[in-house]
Amino acid sequence: MQEGIRNSLLETSLLSGGNLDYAERLYESWMADPASVSEEWRRLFDSLPQLPEGVAEVAHSRLVEKFRGLPQRGQATTAAAETSRLPGSLAHEQKQVNVVQLISSYRVRGHQQARLDPLDLMHREEVPDLKLDFHRLSTADYDTVFSTRPLRTPQKAARLADIVSILEDIYCGSIGYEFMAIVNLEEKRWIQKRIEGGGGRPNFSDETRLHILERLSAAEGLEKHLDSKYPGTKRFGLEGGESLIHALDDIIQRAGEAGAKEIVIAMAHRGRLNVLVNTLGKNPSILFDEFEGRARYNSSGDVKYHQGFSSNIMTPGGEVHCSMAFNPSHLEIVAPVVIGSVRARQDRRKDPQGETVLPIIIHGDAAFAGQGVVMESFQMS
């Protein structure tokens, strides 16, 4: 056995790293004239995998010289000119790499160009990474067809102009997606598939659209009624965030369908009254009594936007018990309370995988970024 290993090493020693330049020069000589190298090298080169018929092999030294002459990123005009002088297939492959880099830039930085202001009053700084010339591309390439396999879209190839249009619609529309910092590759691809698979636009049926409209109308209608009937009364309305009502409805229905039996919700003051009525089903007359000071409590009272509530909501998977935790003015301090409540419910149900009880914690960006209890809750969870 040792003799066989020794012979194998002797036979392949010519391919060691120290002989790399010498072997490459011999290979290029063999490409020009197979008879120019010794019989041993000719047998070795003949045994290598061959390119498909009609595809010409390019010497490595030519590639090195071409890429050595390319300018640094940012000098787009010269770079495009240099790329155009490469062999046809190689030039296209280089631009395909540039297209892949452009797609990646939209995933990483596209949210910074998203049109989040419906009045278009907010100034948006330009993002160099999203410019064609940053990736050595130009409008002259618009009609060139490139592979779209890096994009999780149905089509396998498209013109550059269409690829840019798709990326703009998905990542720079009225919704911004920021997810590339996620370390778990499987989670990242899961998000990409759902963002890019539908071109960034959900394909709702007419029935679903009508349901969404009904939920939005209910949310807006309650806010307008409270505003007109109790002007000047502190209520922390949901104006501008009415989509929360449909979002919660959808989460509850999907969670029930997936097997959840209980949902525990924590949220700040903003929109709380609307969620109590339109999501959890609190009787509006009780809410109006609280506004008018006629509410009766079995224990010490508290302001109406601190109150909790619970109800059973029917889903495709059966009834789901939903609880809104009472929340003081300390905002996110309710987060560890809800996490503990969920863990206790999971233990009671003997559910170590946590598949039957779901926590939903909703707070504003300032509370999330500024309160230490958020980080502590993450560590505890």
Secondary structure, 3 states (H helix, E strand, C coil): CHHHHHHHHHHHHHHCHHHHHHHHHHHHHHHHCHHHCCHHHHHHHHCCCCCCCCCCCCCHHHHHHHHHCCCCCCCHHHHHHHHHCCCHHHHHHHHHHHHHHHHHHHHHHHHHHCCCCCCCCCCCCCCHHHCHHHHCCCHHHCCCEEECCCCCCCCCEEEHHHHHHHHHHHHCCCCCCCCCCCCCHHHHHHHHHHHHCCCCCCCCCHHHHHHHHHHHHHHHHHHHHHHHHCCCCCCCCCCCCCHHHHHHHHHHHHHHHCCCCEEEEEECCCCHHHHHHHCCCCCHHHHHHHHHCCCCCCCCCCCHHHCCEEEEEEECCEEEEEEECCCCCCHHHHHHHHHHHHHHHHHHCCCCCCCCEEEEEECCHHHHHHCHHHHHHHHHC
